Amino acid sequence: MTGGGHHRGRVTGAPGGAHWWGGRGPAGGGTHAAPGDRRRRLPVLLALVVLLLAGGAVAFALTRPPDPAPTPTAAEQPGTQPGPQPGAVPAGGTRPPSRTGPDAAVLQSTIDEILAAAPLRFPADSATPGADASAAVSRVAAVLRATPGPPVTVEGHTAPAGEDTGDAQALSQRRAEEVVRLLEDAGVPAGSLTAVGVGPADPLGSLEASRRVEIRVG
């Protein structure tokens, strides 16, 4: 054989079909079969690593518990209608009147009962109520102090005849203003009452009853 190199392997088989095993090959050859085997094994190892990772991911997905379903809100539940929140303003932009405030109808009924028992009447041509009107003023003032809020109008009236002042409208206004002053002196907040003179436009059954002051709530 020719060429350099050391031959430390051995040859087996018949001539023409010999195989070289191990060692350094003829003519300066190196180790045979080892590099090729490493190149073939590398893809196999990579494939095994990929399969192991994929198998781990599948196992994790199969063993992971499902996420809990979200609880539906009142608007999402069938057959339910969301109600208004406490204190919420309606779509129209105005807040409904408070139910805790004084009831104007009840207040008016209470005042009417007081004035029916003790009417606020006046002598002819006078803006000073009779002596028996002080009890009515005190009771009406107590009711208005206890239930402030609704607007209150004090109406002065005159009789259609028998008033010789020459200006029934002005007399009725003075009667209303006098009762307002008495109510404020009894503790009703100043400015919460409005005095209005009606004159002889709304008489009652008698001249004496027509010379009066009435109180309107609301």
PyMOL commands that set and color helices and strands:
alter all, ss='L'
color gray80, all
select helices_A, chain A and resi 34-63+104-117+133-146+168-185+207-210
alter helices_A, ss='H'
color red, helices_A
select strands_A, chain A and resi 10-12+19-21+120-121+152-157+193-199+212-217
alter strands_A, ss='S'
color yellow, strands_A
deselect
rebuild
show_as cartoon
